[in-house]
């Protein structure tokens, strides 16, 4: 059951944090679906003899790891937010890791599939090659859709990072103020108060 208590660490404009998390979830679901279709295309694509076909494990890691982890992370944070258990430091660290993961995923996807190779074939970390060079328009549009979805998810995580950093700053400021006034300097006793 969801808590009716309001966590004072997420007051003011930070109360819109669930909207950011819901945005991440909403864009992660089609990203995951397109990634699954893209994985199937990559796994069954007949490679030319000059290209080594990547293993299925590499393809799964390449296409599904970041979307699945992002969906899990945002869902967990949303549940914790509504249960007044989302710690600002946890959300800050999680958003930094997710932001880096999406940036890496977006960069590799852009370099491997939308960009060209270096003239010697495919980059060593790319499990496939440029679809436009071989005339596969369907995969090209899938990759374009993935790049767009990943850019939106990355931007949402950047906003979430800002929200989490603000919450950490507020929490530390309140703790210092509490210590100066002779209190415990801890916000945990205030969690049940209605803001």
Secondary structure, 3 states (H helix, E strand, C coil): CCCCCCCHHHCHHHHHHHHHHHHHHHHHHHHHHHHHHHHHHHHHCCCCCCCCCCCHHHHHHHHHHHHHHHHHHHHHHHHHHHCCCCCHHHHHHHHHHHHHHHHHHHHHHHHHHHCCCCCCCCCCCCCCCCHHHHCCHHHHHHHHHHHHHHHHHHHHHHHHHHHHHHHHHHHHHHHHHHHHCCCCCCCHHHCCCCC
